[in-house]
Amino acid sequence: MGALLTPRLEALYRYPVKGLPGQSLPHAHLTAGQGLPLDRVFGLTEGAAPVEPDAHGWISSELLLRLRKHAELGLCRLETEPDALLLTTADGRKVRIPLDGPLGPVGDIRLVRPGASLWDWSDAPLSVINLDTVEALAQAAGVPVDPLRFRANLYVSGLGAWRELDLPGARVRLGEAELEFTFPVERCRATTIRPGTGVRDLNVPALLASRFGHLYCGMYARVVRGGRIDPGAPLVDRGRAPAQPRYAARLAEPGRPRYAELIRRTRESPTVTTFAFHDRAGAHCRPGQHLRLHLADETGPLWRCYTITGASDTELRISVKRVRDGRVSGRLHALPTGARVLLSGPYGDDLMDSDQSRPLLMAVAGIGITPVLPILRALLDADSERPVTVLNVVRTSTETPLWEEALALLAKLPNATARLHVTDPGPGLPYGAHAGRPTTAELGELAADGTVEAYLCGPQAFVDTVRAALLSAGVPADAVRDERFLSPRPVSLDERPPPAPGPFTVHYTASGTRTTWTADSGTLLDTAESAGLRLPSACRSGACGTCRKRVTGTVAHLTEPAARLESGQALLCCAVPVGDVEVHG
């Protein structure tokens, strides 16, 4: 946890009614396997059906009203009486909530006490916020960030920004208790609301995604040994816990950031180095996927995407070109072996999930060769007889990173062809190489009468040129794929009102559902849910891209999307119609 720092507990909070404001505690007594006493015991629901625990005694929060969809819950107040809670609603009504006994309605909604704690995860009873990380968020946003936005149980200081992401599996003594950190907390739309106001004023998920490259802030923990804890108590390192398979699996899920150790460096060319990291997420990596590396310099947070060139059960490798004045590549090339680096992923599609009967063309340029290696290894592992051509375009004969390794793999495949083009060959053209860029006619010959499936990776001008040549040779557009990484860019963190009040017709074509949208309907995702549809979503703030759909008609985004969008796409979680709209898929 850092030899020069003294982590300590600064504040304790519980949230008796899920979705409502919390209560500060002067101290608490923890019990092994449980959360804070009276934390998330009650819930609010609009439905008449009973809310009952599942076979494991846990209730999904999807069954309850939550702050992320109902900002007005932030205006409520809770006070504690000897045998009850006193709830003051947003409109000023007083509702007494007995700790035992029957519960009454709260206007049009009802209180429930399901008999199980309503934590986000059934095995994650405590949430922890690192106040040093919150300060880093505030610096990136340029405005103060209230830590209470994150609705944590424990607020700690002295860890150093983002160092909580290195804590999964760590155990600490806190007062009389002992805790084990488990996995990081993914942030959603609830954090956009300023505590105590019900007003959305800061898009925290978009801040995280655009400035830091992930959606995580905070850590879950479980109580290993009970006892009293008090603000001001230090967090004392107790070493690492035995491996917990269920937590290890979550840490390896796509997008979860974690620290990995740099264990090996291999110089591939004068400007390209391969970096090998000890990281168990390698077991989950598929050909063509990529990682994000998260660094920082004196100007703020940095992150970039890099294709995974190799993976095993305990290792991930990336090959990185050092770019002149590159903020990330320069720092990465300067890292010593043994350094710990924050990374996330793997992200992206599995490039082996395609039509294996068609000839495969991989046309790459420069460092764009990186996806070729894992794809060739996967073809070898599958004993594939698929015809494969690798077209590699480089600038000089001395800058051919990974080409020898690619040639060695191609030589083991039964139907493989290699073609190297050197645009500035100089006096020493490698054997069998072609001088200059491939012509449109040469690219057309590689189209295999339109039957080829193509994968392109390299500078945008190269990708566009090869794509145009293949399309003109009769290759279907859906048979040409290219790698376009999401690059970090600042986005507005404000939320705008809908530009038109409606009413408009919204047609969700996959289900055939038609409904009417007005300004009171919320986003296209809210509208779908009100119509009984359950569409994929996660952050609900335009940051993760989970709810990306193709639309016909005009829409407006109430928050600037941090996730990449192609023409004709919308993020349903923050988009509203400006006329009649069809949502596809």
C-alpha positions as CSV (number, residue, x, y, z in Angstrom):
1,M,0.0,0.0,0.0
2,G,3.0,2.3,-0.3
3,A,5.9,2.5,2.2
4,L,5.9,6.3,2.4
5,L,2.1,6.6,2.9
6,T,-0.1,6.0,5.9
7,P,-3.5,4.9,4.7
8,R,-6.3,5.6,7.2
9,L,-10.0,5.6,7.5
10,E,-11.5,9.1,7.2
11,A,-15.3,8.5,7.3
12,L,-17.9,5.8,7.7
13,Y,-21.3,5.8,5.9
14,R,-24.3,3.5,5.7
15,Y,-27.3,3.7,3.4
16,P,-30.3,2.1,5.1
17,V,-32.6,2.6,2.1
18,K,-31.0,1.6,-1.2
19,G,-30.9,4.6,-3.5
20,L,-31.4,7.2,-0.8
21,P,-28.8,9.4,0.9
22,G,-26.5,7.9,3.5
23,Q,-25.8,8.5,7.1
24,S,-22.4,9.3,8.6
25,L,-21.4,7.0,11.5
26,P,-19.1,7.9,14.4
27,H,-18.0,4.2,14.6
28,A,-19.3,0.7,13.7
29,H,-19.0,-2.9,14.6
30,L,-18.3,-5.3,11.7
31,T,-19.3,-8.9,11.5
32,A,-17.4,-11.4,9.4
33,G,-19.2,-11.9,6.0
34,Q,-21.5,-9.0,6.6
35,G,-21.6,-5.3,5.7
36,L,-22.2,-2.3,8.0
37,P,-25.2,-2.8,10.3
38,L,-28.4,-1.4,8.7
39,D,-26.7,-0.8,5.4
40,R,-29.0,-1.3,2.4
41,V,-31.7,-3.2,4.3
42,F,-34.7,-1.4,2.7
43,G,-35.6,-0.8,-0.9
44,L,-38.1,1.1,-3.0
45,T,-40.2,-0.4,-5.7
46,E,-43.0,0.6,-8.1
47,G,-44.2,-2.9,-8.7
48,A,-46.9,-4.8,-6.8
49,A,-45.2,-8.2,-7.0
50,P,-43.2,-9.3,-3.9
51,V,-39.5,-8.7,-3.9
52,E,-37.9,-11.9,-2.7
53,P,-34.3,-13.2,-2.3
54,D,-33.0,-15.8,-4.7
55,A,-31.7,-19.2,-3.7
56,H,-28.5,-17.5,-2.3
57,G,-30.4,-15.0,-0.2
58,W,-29.6,-12.0,-2.5
59,I,-31.8,-9.6,-4.5
60,S,-30.8,-8.0,-7.7
61,S,-31.0,-4.2,-7.6
62,E,-32.7,-4.3,-11.1
63,L,-35.9,-5.0,-9.1
64,L,-35.7,-1.7,-7.2
65,L,-35.7,2.0,-7.7
66,R,-32.2,3.3,-8.0
67,L,-30.6,6.7,-8.0
68,R,-29.1,6.2,-11.5
69,K,-32.6,6.4,-13.1
70,H,-34.4,8.4,-10.4
71,A,-32.4,11.5,-9.6
72,E,-35.2,12.8,-7.4
73,L,-34.2,10.2,-4.8
74,G,-31.2,12.4,-4.0
75,L,-33.5,15.0,-2.4
76,C,-34.8,12.7,0.3
77,R,-33.5,12.8,3.9
78,L,-33.1,10.1,6.5
79,E,-32.9,10.4,10.3
80,T,-32.5,7.7,12.9
81,E,-34.9,7.2,15.8
82,P,-34.5,4.4,18.5
83,D,-36.7,1.9,16.6
84,A,-37.3,3.5,13.2
85,L,-36.0,5.7,10.4
86,L,-37.6,9.0,9.6
87,L,-37.8,9.6,5.9
88,T,-38.4,13.1,4.5
89,T,-39.4,12.8,0.8
90,A,-38.5,15.1,-2.0
91,D,-41.9,16.9,-1.6
92,G,-41.5,17.3,2.2
93,R,-43.7,14.4,3.4
94,K,-42.6,12.6,6.6
95,V,-42.6,8.8,6.5
96,R,-41.7,6.6,9.5
97,I,-39.9,3.4,8.6
98,P,-40.0,0.9,11.5
99,L,-36.9,-1.3,11.8
100,D,-39.3,-4.1,12.6
101,G,-43.0,-4.5,11.6
102,P,-45.1,-3.7,8.6
103,L,-44.0,-1.0,6.1
104,G,-46.4,1.5,4.6
105,P,-46.4,3.1,1.1
106,V,-44.4,6.2,0.2
107,G,-46.8,8.0,-2.3
108,D,-47.0,5.9,-5.4
109,I,-44.1,3.6,-4.5
110,R,-43.7,1.2,-1.7
111,L,-41.0,0.3,0.8
112,V,-39.7,-3.3,1.0
113,R,-37.6,-5.1,3.5
114,P,-36.7,-8.3,1.6
115,G,-34.7,-9.9,4.5
116,A,-31.4,-9.7,2.5
117,S,-29.0,-6.9,2.2
118,L,-29.3,-5.1,-1.1
119,W,-25.6,-4.8,-2.0
120,D,-24.5,-4.4,-5.6
121,W,-23.0,-7.9,-5.5
122,S,-24.0,-10.7,-3.2
123,D,-20.4,-11.3,-2.0
124,A,-19.2,-7.6,-1.9
125,P,-20.8,-6.2,1.3
126,L,-18.4,-3.1,1.7
127,S,-17.5,-0.5,-0.8
128,V,-14.4,1.7,-0.3
129,I,-13.4,5.0,-1.9
130,N,-9.9,6.3,-2.1
131,L,-10.0,10.1,-1.5
132,D,-6.7,10.5,-3.3
133,T,-8.3,9.1,-6.4
134,V,-11.3,11.5,-6.0
135,E,-8.8,14.4,-5.9
136,A,-7.2,13.1,-9.2
137,L,-10.7,13.1,-10.7
138,A,-11.3,16.7,-9.5
139,Q,-8.0,17.8,-11.1
140,A,-9.0,16.2,-14.4
141,A,-12.5,17.7,-14.3
142,G,-11.3,21.1,-13.3
143,V,-14.1,21.3,-10.6
144,P,-14.5,19.9,-7.1
145,V,-15.8,16.3,-6.9
146,D,-17.8,15.4,-3.7
147,P,-16.7,11.9,-2.6
148,L,-20.2,11.2,-1.4
149,R,-21.2,10.9,-5.1
150,F,-19.8,7.4,-4.9
151,R,-22.0,6.3,-2.0
152,A,-19.2,4.3,-0.4
153,N,-19.2,2.8,3.1
154,L,-15.5,3.5,3.9
155,Y,-13.6,6.6,2.8
156,V,-9.8,6.3,3.1
157,S,-6.9,8.5,2.4
158,G,-3.1,8.1,2.1
159,L,-3.1,5.3,-0.5
160,G,-2.1,7.5,-3.5
161,A,-4.3,8.0,-6.5
162,W,-5.5,4.8,-8.1
163,R,-3.4,2.6,-5.9
164,E,-6.6,0.9,-4.7
165,L,-6.7,-0.9,-8.0
166,D,-3.5,-2.8,-6.9
167,L,-5.3,-4.1,-3.8
168,P,-7.4,-7.0,-4.9
169,G,-6.5,-10.0,-2.7
170,A,-4.8,-7.7,-0.1
171,R,-5.9,-8.0,3.5
172,V,-5.7,-5.1,6.0
173,R,-6.3,-4.7,9.7
174,L,-8.7,-1.8,10.4
175,G,-9.2,-1.2,14.1
176,E,-10.3,-4.6,15.5
177,A,-11.5,-5.9,12.2
178,E,-9.8,-7.4,9.2
179,L,-10.8,-6.8,5.6
180,E,-10.0,-8.3,2.3
181,F,-10.2,-6.2,-0.9
182,T,-11.9,-8.1,-3.8
183,F,-12.5,-6.3,-7.1
184,P,-13.0,-2.7,-8.4
185,V,-16.3,-0.8,-8.6
186,E,-17.7,0.1,-12.1
187,R,-19.4,3.5,-12.0
188,C,-22.8,4.3,-13.5
189,R,-25.1,7.2,-13.9
190,A,-25.9,7.5,-10.2
191,T,-22.6,9.3,-9.8
192,T,-23.7,12.2,-12.1
193,I,-26.0,13.5,-9.3
194,R,-24.7,16.1,-6.9
195,P,-25.3,14.8,-3.4
196,G,-28.3,16.3,-1.6
197,T,-29.7,18.0,-4.7
198,G,-31.2,15.5,-7.2
199,V,-29.4,17.5,-9.9
200,R,-27.2,15.9,-12.6
201,D,-24.2,18.2,-12.9
202,L,-21.1,16.1,-13.6
203,N,-20.9,13.1,-15.9
204,V,-18.5,11.1,-13.9
205,P,-18.6,8.0,-16.1
206,A,-17.7,10.1,-19.1
207,L,-14.9,11.8,-17.1
208,L,-13.5,8.4,-16.2
209,A,-13.8,7.0,-19.7
210,S,-12.4,10.0,-21.6
211,R,-9.6,11.1,-19.2
212,F,-8.7,7.8,-17.6
213,G,-9.7,5.1,-20.1
214,H,-12.0,3.0,-17.8
215,L,-15.1,3.2,-15.8
216,Y,-13.8,2.1,-12.4
217,C,-13.4,4.1,-9.2
218,G,-13.3,2.4,-5.7
219,M,-13.0,-1.1,-4.5
220,Y,-15.2,-3.7,-2.9
221,A,-14.2,-5.5,0.3
222,R,-15.4,-8.3,2.5
223,V,-15.1,-8.6,6.3
224,V,-12.7,-11.5,7.2
225,R,-12.7,-10.9,11.0
226,G,-15.2,-8.7,12.8
227,G,-14.6,-5.9,15.3
228,R,-15.0,-2.2,16.0
229,I,-13.8,0.4,13.5
230,D,-13.4,4.1,14.0
231,P,-12.5,7.0,11.7
232,G,-8.9,7.8,12.1
233,A,-7.8,4.2,12.4
234,P,-4.9,3.2,10.1
235,L,-5.1,0.5,7.5
236,V,-2.4,-2.0,8.4
237,D,-1.1,-4.4,5.7
238,R,-1.7,-8.0,6.5
239,G,-0.3,-9.5,3.3
240,R,-2.1,-11.3,0.5
241,A,-5.1,-13.6,0.9
242,P,-5.3,-17.1,-0.6
243,A,-6.5,-16.9,-4.3
244,Q,-10.3,-16.7,-4.6
245,P,-11.4,-18.1,-8.0
246,R,-14.6,-16.0,-8.2
247,Y,-12.7,-12.8,-7.6
248,A,-9.9,-13.7,-10.0
249,A,-12.4,-14.3,-12.8
250,R,-14.0,-10.9,-12.2
251,L,-10.6,-9.1,-12.3
252,A,-10.0,-10.7,-15.7
253,E,-13.3,-9.5,-17.2
254,P,-13.0,-7.1,-20.1
255,G,-12.5,-3.5,-18.9
256,R,-11.5,-4.2,-15.3
257,P,-8.3,-2.2,-14.6
258,R,-5.5,-4.0,-12.6
259,Y,-1.8,-3.6,-12.1
260,A,0.6,-6.0,-14.0
261,E,4.3,-6.4,-13.7
262,L,6.6,-5.8,-16.6
263,I,8.7,-9.0,-16.7
264,R,10.5,-8.8,-20.1
265,R,11.5,-6.4,-22.9
266,T,12.5,-7.5,-26.4
267,R,13.9,-5.0,-29.0
268,E,12.2,-5.7,-32.3
269,S,13.6,-2.8,-34.4
270,P,15.3,0.5,-33.8
271,T,11.9,2.0,-32.7
272,V,9.7,-1.0,-31.7
273,T,10.0,-3.0,-28.4
274,T,7.9,-5.9,-27.2
275,F,6.8,-5.6,-23.5
276,A,5.7,-8.8,-21.7
277,F,3.5,-8.4,-18.5
278,H,2.7,-10.9,-15.9
279,D,-1.1,-10.9,-16.0
280,R,-3.5,-13.8,-15.6
281,A,-6.0,-12.1,-18.0
282,G,-3.9,-13.6,-20.8
283,A,-5.9,-16.8,-20.4
284,H,-9.0,-14.8,-21.6
285,C,-7.4,-13.1,-24.6
286,R,-8.6,-13.8,-28.1
287,P,-6.7,-13.1,-31.4
288,G,-7.0,-9.4,-32.5
289,Q,-8.0,-8.0,-29.1
290,H,-6.1,-5.1,-27.5
291,L,-5.2,-3.7,-24.1
292,R,-5.3,-0.2,-22.7
293,L,-2.3,1.1,-20.7
294,H,-3.0,3.8,-18.1
295,L,-0.2,6.1,-17.2
296,A,0.2,9.7,-16.1
297,D,2.7,12.5,-16.4
298,E,3.0,16.0,-15.1
299,T,0.1,17.2,-17.4
300,G,-2.4,14.6,-16.2
301,P,-3.7,11.1,-17.0
302,L,-2.7,9.2,-20.1
303,W,-4.0,6.1,-21.8
304,R,-3.5,4.3,-25.1
305,C,-4.6,1.1,-26.8
306,Y,-2.2,-1.6,-28.0
307,T,-2.9,-4.8,-29.8
308,I,-2.0,-7.9,-27.9
309,T,0.7,-9.7,-29.9
310,G,0.9,-12.8,-27.6
311,A,-0.8,-14.3,-24.6
312,S,-0.6,-17.2,-22.2
313,D,-2.3,-18.2,-19.0
314,T,-0.1,-15.8,-17.0
315,E,1.3,-13.4,-19.6
316,L,0.3,-10.7,-22.1
317,R,2.6,-9.1,-24.7
318,I,2.3,-5.9,-26.6
319,S,4.7,-4.4,-29.2
320,V,4.9,-0.6,-29.1
321,K,6.5,1.8,-31.5
322,R,8.3,4.7,-29.8
323,V,6.8,7.9,-31.4
324,R,8.8,11.1,-31.3
325,D,7.2,13.3,-28.7
326,G,4.8,10.5,-27.8
327,R,3.6,11.0,-24.2
328,V,2.7,7.4,-23.7
329,S,5.1,5.5,-25.9
330,G,8.1,7.5,-24.6
331,R,7.2,6.7,-20.9
332,L,6.5,3.1,-21.7
333,H,9.9,2.6,-23.4
334,A,11.6,4.1,-20.4
335,L,10.0,1.7,-17.9
336,P,12.4,-0.7,-16.2
337,T,11.8,-4.4,-15.9
338,G,9.8,-5.0,-12.6
339,A,7.7,-1.9,-13.0
340,R,4.0,-2.2,-12.2
341,V,1.7,-0.8,-14.8
342,L,-2.1,-0.2,-14.7
343,L,-3.8,-1.8,-17.6
344,S,-7.3,-2.9,-18.7
345,G,-8.8,-5.2,-21.2
346,P,-8.8,-7.3,-23.3
347,Y,-11.1,-5.3,-25.5
348,G,-12.3,-5.8,-29.1
349,D,-13.7,-8.6,-31.3
350,D,-12.3,-12.1,-31.7
351,L,-10.9,-12.0,-35.3
352,M,-11.2,-15.8,-35.5
353,D,-14.9,-15.5,-35.2
354,S,-15.4,-15.3,-39.0
355,D,-16.0,-17.4,-42.1
356,Q,-13.1,-19.8,-42.0
357,S,-13.9,-21.2,-45.5
358,R,-12.9,-17.9,-47.3
359,P,-9.4,-16.9,-48.1
360,L,-7.9,-14.5,-45.5
361,L,-6.0,-11.3,-46.5
362,M,-4.3,-9.4,-43.7
363,A,-3.1,-6.1,-45.1
364,V,-1.0,-4.2,-42.6
365,A,1.4,-1.3,-42.5
366,G,4.1,-0.4,-39.9
367,I,3.2,-1.3,-36.4
368,G,-0.1,-2.4,-37.7
369,I,1.5,-5.8,-38.1
370,T,0.8,-6.6,-34.4
371,P,-2.6,-8.4,-34.8
372,V,-1.0,-10.7,-37.5
373,L,0.9,-12.8,-34.9
374,P,-1.9,-14.0,-32.7
375,I,-4.1,-14.7,-35.7
376,L,-1.5,-16.8,-37.3
377,R,-0.9,-18.7,-34.1
378,A,-4.6,-19.3,-33.7
379,L,-4.7,-20.7,-37.3
380,L,-1.8,-23.0,-36.5
381,D,-3.5,-24.2,-33.3
382,A,-6.6,-25.0,-35.2
383,D,-4.7,-27.0,-37.9
384,S,-6.3,-24.6,-40.4
385,E,-5.9,-25.1,-44.2
386,R,-7.4,-21.7,-44.9
387,P,-5.5,-19.8,-47.7
388,V,-3.8,-16.9,-45.9
389,T,-2.0,-13.9,-47.4
390,V,-0.1,-11.3,-45.3
391,L,0.7,-8.0,-47.1
392,N,3.1,-5.9,-45.0
393,V,4.0,-2.4,-46.0
394,V,7.0,-0.8,-44.2
395,R,8.9,2.4,-44.8
396,T,12.5,1.2,-44.7
397,S,14.4,-2.1,-44.7
398,T,15.6,-1.5,-41.1
399,E,12.0,-1.0,-39.8
400,T,10.4,-4.4,-40.2
401,P,9.4,-5.2,-36.7
402,L,7.9,-8.7,-36.1
403,W,8.2,-9.6,-39.8
404,E,10.7,-12.5,-39.2
405,E,8.3,-14.0,-36.6
406,A,5.4,-13.6,-39.0
407,L,7.4,-15.4,-41.7
408,A,8.2,-18.2,-39.4
409,L,4.5,-18.7,-38.6
410,L,3.5,-18.5,-42.2
411,A,6.0,-21.1,-43.2
412,K,4.2,-23.6,-41.0
413,L,0.8,-23.0,-42.6
414,P,-0.1,-25.2,-45.7
415,N,-1.6,-22.4,-47.8
416,A,0.2,-19.1,-46.8
417,T,1.7,-16.3,-48.8
418,A,3.9,-13.4,-47.6
419,R,4.3,-10.1,-49.4
420,L,6.6,-7.3,-48.2
421,H,6.5,-3.8,-49.7
422,V,9.2,-1.2,-48.7
423,T,8.2,2.3,-49.6
424,D,11.7,3.8,-49.1
425,P,14.0,0.9,-49.9
426,G,17.4,2.5,-50.0
427,P,20.3,0.3,-51.1
428,G,19.4,-2.9,-49.3
429,L,16.0,-4.2,-50.3
430,P,15.3,-7.5,-48.4
431,Y,15.2,-10.6,-50.5
432,G,11.8,-11.1,-52.2
433,A,10.5,-7.6,-51.1
434,H,8.8,-5.2,-53.5
435,A,9.9,-1.6,-53.8
436,G,7.2,1.0,-53.3
437,R,3.6,0.8,-52.2
438,P,1.2,-1.9,-53.7
439,T,-0.8,-0.6,-56.6
440,T,-4.5,-0.6,-57.0
441,A,-4.2,-3.4,-59.5
442,E,-2.0,-5.5,-57.2
443,L,-4.5,-5.0,-54.4
444,G,-7.3,-6.1,-56.7
445,E,-5.4,-9.3,-57.5
446,L,-5.4,-10.1,-53.8
447,A,-9.2,-9.8,-53.7
448,A,-9.4,-13.4,-55.0
449,D,-12.4,-12.6,-57.3
450,G,-14.2,-11.0,-54.4
451,T,-14.2,-14.1,-52.2
452,V,-11.5,-12.9,-49.8
453,E,-12.1,-11.9,-46.2
454,A,-9.8,-9.0,-45.3
455,Y,-8.4,-7.5,-42.1
456,L,-6.7,-4.1,-42.3
457,C,-4.5,-2.4,-39.8
458,G,-2.3,0.6,-40.1
459,P,-2.4,4.4,-40.7
460,Q,-5.8,5.6,-41.7
461,A,-4.7,6.6,-45.3
462,F,-3.4,3.1,-45.8
463,V,-6.6,1.5,-44.5
464,D,-8.8,3.7,-46.7
465,T,-6.7,3.0,-49.8
466,V,-6.8,-0.8,-49.4
467,R,-10.4,-0.8,-48.5
468,A,-11.4,1.2,-51.6
469,A,-9.3,-1.1,-53.8
470,L,-10.9,-4.3,-52.4
471,L,-14.4,-2.9,-52.7
472,S,-13.9,-1.9,-56.3
473,A,-12.6,-5.5,-56.9
474,G,-16.0,-6.9,-55.7
475,V,-15.2,-7.7,-52.1
476,P,-18.4,-7.1,-50.0
477,A,-18.2,-4.3,-47.5
478,D,-19.0,-6.6,-44.6
479,A,-16.0,-8.8,-45.5
480,V,-13.5,-6.0,-44.9
481,R,-12.7,-5.3,-41.3
482,D,-10.3,-2.8,-39.9
483,E,-8.9,-1.9,-36.5
484,R,-9.7,1.6,-35.3
485,F,-8.8,2.1,-31.7
486,L,-10.8,4.6,-29.5
487,S,-8.4,7.5,-28.8
488,P,-8.7,9.5,-25.7
489,R,-10.4,12.9,-26.2
490,P,-12.0,15.3,-23.7
491,V,-15.7,15.5,-23.8
492,S,-18.2,17.8,-22.3
493,L,-19.3,16.7,-18.9
494,D,-22.6,18.7,-18.9
495,E,-26.1,17.4,-19.6
496,R,-28.3,19.2,-22.0
497,P,-32.2,19.3,-22.2
498,P,-34.0,17.6,-25.1
499,P,-34.0,19.9,-28.1
500,A,-37.7,19.0,-29.0
501,P,-40.6,18.2,-26.7
502,G,-42.3,15.6,-28.9
503,P,-44.5,13.6,-29.2
504,F,-42.5,11.3,-31.5
505,T,-43.0,7.7,-32.4
506,V,-40.2,5.3,-31.5
507,H,-40.1,1.9,-33.2
508,Y,-37.8,-0.8,-31.7
509,T,-37.6,-3.0,-34.7
510,A,-36.1,-6.1,-33.0
511,S,-39.2,-6.6,-30.9
512,G,-41.7,-4.8,-33.1
513,T,-42.5,-2.4,-30.2
514,R,-43.9,1.0,-31.0
515,T,-44.3,3.7,-28.4
516,T,-44.6,7.4,-28.0
517,W,-41.8,9.6,-26.7
518,T,-42.2,12.9,-25.0
519,A,-39.7,15.1,-23.1
520,D,-40.9,13.4,-19.9
521,S,-40.0,9.9,-21.3
522,G,-36.3,10.3,-20.7
523,T,-33.8,8.7,-23.0
524,L,-34.4,6.1,-25.7
525,L,-33.2,3.5,-23.2
526,D,-35.6,4.8,-20.6
527,T,-38.4,4.7,-23.1
528,A,-37.6,1.1,-24.1
529,E,-37.7,0.1,-20.4
530,S,-41.0,1.8,-19.9
531,A,-42.4,-0.2,-22.8
532,G,-41.3,-3.4,-21.1
533,L,-38.1,-4.0,-23.1
534,R,-34.8,-4.9,-21.5
535,L,-31.9,-3.7,-23.7
536,P,-28.2,-4.1,-22.9
537,S,-26.8,-1.2,-20.9
538,A,-24.2,-0.4,-18.2
539,C,-22.9,3.1,-17.4
540,R,-26.1,4.9,-18.7
541,S,-23.9,8.0,-19.3
542,G,-22.6,7.6,-22.8
543,A,-19.2,6.3,-21.7
544,C,-19.1,2.5,-22.2
545,G,-20.9,1.9,-25.6
546,T,-22.9,-1.1,-24.3
547,C,-26.2,0.4,-25.5
548,R,-24.9,1.4,-29.0
549,K,-27.5,0.8,-31.6
550,R,-28.2,1.7,-35.3
551,V,-31.0,4.2,-35.7
552,T,-33.0,5.5,-38.6
553,G,-34.1,9.1,-38.0
554,T,-32.6,12.0,-36.2
555,V,-31.5,11.8,-32.6
556,A,-29.7,14.1,-30.2
557,H,-27.3,13.1,-27.4
558,L,-28.0,14.9,-24.1
559,T,-24.4,14.2,-23.0
560,E,-21.5,14.2,-25.4
561,P,-20.6,10.5,-26.1
562,A,-17.2,9.3,-24.8
563,A,-17.8,6.0,-26.7
564,R,-17.0,5.9,-30.4
565,L,-20.0,6.1,-32.8
566,E,-20.2,5.4,-36.5
567,S,-22.6,7.3,-38.8
568,G,-26.2,6.2,-38.1
569,Q,-25.5,5.0,-34.6
570,A,-26.7,6.3,-31.2
571,L,-26.1,5.5,-27.6
572,L,-29.6,4.8,-26.2
573,C,-28.7,5.7,-22.7
574,C,-28.2,9.4,-23.5
575,A,-30.0,9.9,-26.9
576,V,-33.5,11.3,-27.4
577,P,-35.4,11.6,-30.7
578,V,-35.8,14.8,-32.6
579,G,-38.5,13.2,-34.8
580,D,-39.9,9.8,-35.4
581,V,-37.1,7.2,-35.0
582,E,-36.5,3.5,-35.6
583,V,-34.0,1.7,-33.3
584,H,-32.5,-1.4,-34.9
585,G,-31.1,-4.5,-33.2
